[in-house]
C-alpha cells in the first residue's frame, strides 16, 4: 500500500468521542466522526458563531461599543445639522433673490421674478379680439362699481410725473414710531398699529416681489405707475402673490412682528421709492 492510499485511509478512519460518568463509568454521550466530518462540523460551528456575532452587532446597540462608531445622540446631531444646513441654504437663496429683485427695481429694470419668455411656437399675429355681449355687461358693471375709486378717472399721461397730483392711500392707521432718516439709512416710516390689522396697498399696481427674510420677515413689494415702488415689511401674513394686480386701498397683508432683526413689536415698515430714490412717506401720506 503506497503513501497516498495510507493518507486517504486516515481521513476515512472513524474516531469515537465519548463522555463517561466519573463515578459509575457509565457512558453518557458519544459520537463517531471521521477527520473530514470533524473539520466540516468545526467549519459550520465557526460560521454559526460569526453569523450570530454579525447579527448582534448589526441589529442591536452592541455596535455602539465599537471604537469610532457613532452612538444614538451623535447620529441625531448629524441629522439635525444636515436639516439646519438645508434650511440655511434655502434662506440664503431667498435673501439673494430678494436683493437681486430689489436692485432690479431700484435700477428701473424689470423684476427677475416677472421676466418671462415668449412662446415662439405660437403665432400671435392673427389673434382677433371681439367684444361679446357678456363683456359689455361686465364692463358696464365694473364702471359703476369703480366710479368712486380714487385711482380711476385719469390716465398715466394726464397724471404726469408730478407726485403732487397723486392721492396715496394710507397703508395703515396708527402712530409713527420711527421716521424717515437718510443719515441713519432708515429709508422708511414705521407705523405702530393694532396687532393683526389689515395692510392696504397705497396705490394701484402689480405685486413684483413676495418673500421672507431673516431680518425683515414677510415682505411685499408693489410696482406702481410713474416709477413708484412701495415696500411693506414685518408682515404676519401676505394676502397676495407675485404677479397679482392690486388696487389702492385693497388688503394685501396683515400687520405682524416677523423677522429676527429690526423689530420690537407689531408694526408696519413702509418704504416709498421713486425713480430709484427713497421718499419720505410722511410727506405724501397722513398716517
Buried (B, 14 or more C-beta within 10 A) or exposed (E): EEEEEEEEEEEEEEEEEEEEEEEEEEEEEEEEBBEEBEEEEEEEEEEEEEEEEEEEBEEEEEEEEEEEEEEEEEEEEEEEEEEEEEEEEEEEEBBEBBEBBBEBBBEEEBBBBBEEEEEEEEEEEEEEEEEEEEEEEEEEEEEEEEEEEBBBEEEEEEBEEEBEEBEBBBBBEBEBBBEBEEEEEBBBBBBBBEEEBBBBBBBBBBBBBBBBBBBBBBBBBBBBBBBBBBBBBBBBEBBBEBEBEBBBBBEBBBBBBBBEEBBEEBBBBBBBBBEEEBBBBBEBBEB
